[in-house]
Amino acid sequence: MRIVVKVGTSTLAHATGQLNIRRIERLCRVIADVKNSGVEVVMVSSGAIGMGVGKLSLSQRPSDVPGKQAASAVGQCELMYVYDKEFEQYHHVVAQMLLTSYEIENDDCRCNIENTLQRLMDYRVLPIVNENDTVATEELGIGENDTLSAIVATLAKADLLVILSDIDGLYDSDPHQNPQAKLIPLVREITPEIFALAGGAGSKLGTGGMETKLRAGLVANRAGIPMVIMNGRQPELLYDLMEGKPVGTRFEGRKDV
């Protein structure tokens, strides 16, 4: 089995923007153990700009493109250092892959990405993918890392895309506003009605969060790859997911003909 696990900034960092050391240690331990069980794992990780801001001791996240790119250049080194250090203790080798929309849209480059991913899998390496923010003229020229993870899942020919979020999955209403909101365990098709559940602009559930994950789900599902949204604050749930137990919200993959 081959899975792509997308890790967002909310999973990696405290509200202060600083690295959540305890959580990232737990996450890496679980992923290392999942790999030990024979599952091939590709990670798509956010967090480079945020880590760069911390490393540079900036008072706030840069608002200009060169500032974001500089922070990303510094933060990507720190991010990979943390992953390399954490996974090394479990005897797993990591590899960095930085992509832009140009490489993904160019047929030759796309083929090279697929070949590299496959060879890394053959070598039992853990690829860690991020957008190359140092050259992209927009923060996520691809869209954002949710979409990137779905694209990577198709390139890697994954069996499952797992998006770690700051909530348990998709709810029938905004759980931040409605304590009676119910988790939807299974979505067979991402319809306009499902998108409506993500909330509009200004919604805590939808802004920069659930809507982009649903768009990622469309990309993955159209390639026949199911997607699960689950709580990244409980990485041990990955064990349940790998054992076939219901976790978070599962979106069925239906390959387009």
C-alpha positions in Angstrom: 0.0 0.0 0.0 1.2 3.5 -0.8 -0.2 6.6 0.9 0.4 10.3 0.7 0.1 12.2 4.0 -0.3 15.9 3.9 0.8 17.8 7.1 -0.3 21.3 7.6 1.1 24.2 9.6 -1.6 23.8 12.2 -0.3 20.3 12.9 3.3 21.3 13.0 3.1 24.5 15.0 1.7 26.1 18.1 -0.7 29.1 17.9 2.5 31.2 18.4 3.9 29.9 15.2 6.7 28.1 16.9 7.3 24.4 16.3 5.1 22.0 18.3 7.9 19.7 19.3 5.8 17.1 21.1 3.4 16.7 18.2 6.0 16.5 15.5 7.8 13.9 17.5 4.6 11.8 17.8 3.8 12.3 14.1 7.2 11.1 12.9 7.2 8.2 15.3 3.8 7.0 14.0 4.7 7.5 10.3 8.0 5.6 10.9 6.1 2.8 12.5 3.6 2.7 9.6 6.5 2.5 7.2 7.9 -0.4 9.3 4.6 -2.3 8.7 5.3 -2.2 4.9 3.3 0.8 3.9 5.0 3.2 1.5 4.6 6.8 2.6 5.1 10.1 0.8 4.7 13.3 2.9 3.6 16.7 1.7 4.6 19.2 4.4 3.8 22.8 4.8 5.6 25.0 7.4 8.7 26.3 5.6 7.7 30.0 5.7 6.5 29.8 9.3 9.7 28.1 10.4 11.7 30.7 8.5 9.9 33.5 10.3 10.8 31.9 13.7 14.4 31.2 12.6 14.9 34.8 11.5 13.2 36.1 14.7 10.8 38.3 12.6 8.0 39.9 14.5 5.5 38.8 11.9 5.1 36.9 8.7 6.3 38.9 5.6 3.6 40.3 3.4 5.7 40.8 0.3 6.7 38.0 -2.1 10.5 38.4 -1.7 10.1 38.3 2.1 8.1 35.2 2.0 10.5 33.6 -0.4 13.5 34.5 1.8 11.7 33.1 4.9 10.9 29.9 3.0 14.5 29.5 1.9 15.6 29.6 5.6 12.7 27.7 6.9 12.9 24.8 4.4 16.4 24.0 5.7 15.1 24.0 9.3 12.1 21.9 8.3 14.1 19.2 6.6 16.6 19.3 9.5 13.8 18.5 11.9 12.4 15.7 9.8 15.8 14.2 9.1 16.7 14.2 12.8 13.3 12.7 13.8 13.2 10.0 11.2 16.9 9.1 11.5 16.4 7.8 15.0 13.9 5.2 13.5 16.4 4.3 10.7 14.4 6.0 7.9 16.0 8.1 5.2 14.2 11.2 4.0 14.5 13.0 0.7 13.4 16.6 -0.2 11.4 17.3 -3.3 10.5 20.9 -4.1 8.0 21.4 -6.9 6.4 24.3 -8.9 3.4 24.3 -11.2 5.8 24.6 -14.1 7.4 21.1 -13.5 4.0 19.5 -12.9 2.5 21.0 -16.1 5.5 20.2 -18.3 5.2 16.6 -19.6 8.9 15.8 -19.5 9.4 17.3 -16.0 6.2 15.5 -14.8 7.6 12.2 -16.0 10.9 12.9 -14.2 9.0 13.6 -11.0 7.1 10.3 -11.3 10.3 8.4 -12.0 12.1 10.0 -9.1 9.2 9.2 -6.7 9.2 5.6 -7.8 12.9 5.2 -7.4 12.8 6.7 -3.9 10.1 4.2 -3.1 12.3 1.4 -4.4 15.0 2.6 -2.1 12.6 2.7 0.8 13.1 6.4 1.2 10.5 8.8 2.7 10.0 11.6 0.2 9.0 14.9 1.7 7.4 17.3 -0.8 6.7 21.0 -0.6 6.2 23.8 -3.1 9.3 25.6 -4.1 8.3 28.9 -2.6 11.7 30.4 -3.3 11.0 30.5 -7.0 7.2 30.5 -7.2 5.9 34.0 -7.8 2.8 33.4 -5.7 2.6 31.5 -2.4 1.4 28.3 -3.9 1.4 28.9 -7.6 -0.1 25.4 -7.5 -2.9 26.6 -5.3 -1.9 25.5 -1.8 -0.5 22.4 -0.2 -3.9 20.6 0.0 -4.0 20.7 -3.8 -0.3 19.8 -4.1 -0.9 16.7 -2.0 -3.6 15.5 -4.3 -1.4 16.2 -7.3 1.5 14.3 -5.6 -0.9 11.4 -4.9 -1.7 11.1 -8.6 2.0 11.4 -9.5 3.0 8.7 -7.0 0.1 6.5 -8.0 -1.0 6.3 -4.3 -3.7 4.1 -2.9 -4.9 6.8 -0.4 -4.5 10.5 0.3 -4.6 11.5 4.0 -4.9 15.1 4.9 -4.1 16.0 8.5 -6.3 18.9 9.7 -7.0 20.7 12.9 -10.5 19.2 13.1 -11.8 15.6 12.9 -13.2 15.8 9.3 -16.1 17.3 7.4 -19.2 18.2 9.5 -22.8 18.9 8.6 -22.3 22.4 10.0 -19.5 24.5 11.4 -18.4 22.8 14.6 -16.8 26.0 15.8 -20.2 27.6 15.8 -22.5 24.7 16.4 -21.6 22.3 19.2 -24.3 19.9 17.9 -22.5 19.6 14.5 -22.1 16.0 13.4 -19.1 14.4 11.7 -19.8 13.0 8.2 -17.9 9.7 8.1 -18.3 9.0 4.3 -18.7 11.1 1.2 -19.4 9.1 -1.9 -19.2 12.1 -4.2 -18.1 15.7 -3.7 -21.1 17.7 -4.9 -22.0 21.4 -4.7 -24.0 20.5 -1.6 -20.9 19.1 0.0 -18.9 22.2 -0.9 -21.6 24.3 0.7 -20.8 22.6 4.0 -17.3 24.1 3.9 -18.7 27.6 4.6 -18.3 30.9 2.9 -15.7 33.6 3.2 -15.1 34.5 6.8 -16.1 31.1 8.1 -13.6 29.5 10.4 -14.4 26.2 8.9 -14.0 27.2 5.3 -11.4 30.0 5.2 -8.0 28.6 4.2 -9.2 25.2 5.4 -12.1 22.8 4.4 -12.8 24.3 1.0 -9.3 23.7 -0.2 -9.4 20.2 1.1 -12.5 19.4 -0.8 -10.9 20.7 -4.0 -8.0 18.4 -3.3 -10.5 15.6 -2.9 -11.9 16.3 -6.3 -8.4 16.0 -7.8 -7.7 12.8 -6.0 -11.1 11.2 -6.4 -11.1 11.9 -10.2 -7.8 9.9 -10.3 -9.6 7.1 -8.5 -7.7 7.8 -5.2 -9.8 8.0 -2.0 -9.0 10.8 0.5 -9.4 10.9 4.3 -9.5 14.1 6.3 -8.5 13.4 9.9 -7.3 15.2 13.0 -3.5 15.8 12.8 -3.4 16.5 16.6 -4.0 12.7 17.1 -1.4 11.1 14.7 -2.0 7.8 16.4 -5.3 7.6 14.5 -3.2 6.7 11.5 -2.8 3.2 13.0 -6.6 2.8 13.1 -6.8 4.1 9.5 -4.3 1.6 8.3 -6.2 -1.2 10.0 -9.3 -0.3 8.1 -11.2 1.3 11.0 -13.3 4.4 10.3 -11.4 7.6 10.9 -12.3 11.2 10.1 -14.2 11.7 6.8 -13.5 9.4 3.9 -14.1 10.6 0.3 -14.5 7.8 -2.2 -12.3 7.8 -5.3 -14.1 7.4 -8.6 -11.8 7.4 -11.6 -13.0 9.5 -14.5 -13.4 7.5 -17.7 
